[in-house]
Amino acid sequence: MCCNREARHLKYVAAKKIVILKYVAAEKIVVSNML
């Protein structure tokens, strides 16, 4: 039970990091296109 919850939490954190990285990358592309 405890391990399962921990695994789900790690998946959630990883997914959040991926979303943030994608957002940052997209922002960098937009900025470089504007320059």
Protein Blocks (a to p, Z undefined) as FASTA:
>chain_A
ZZmmmmmmmmmmmmmmmmmmmmmmmmmmmmmmmZZ
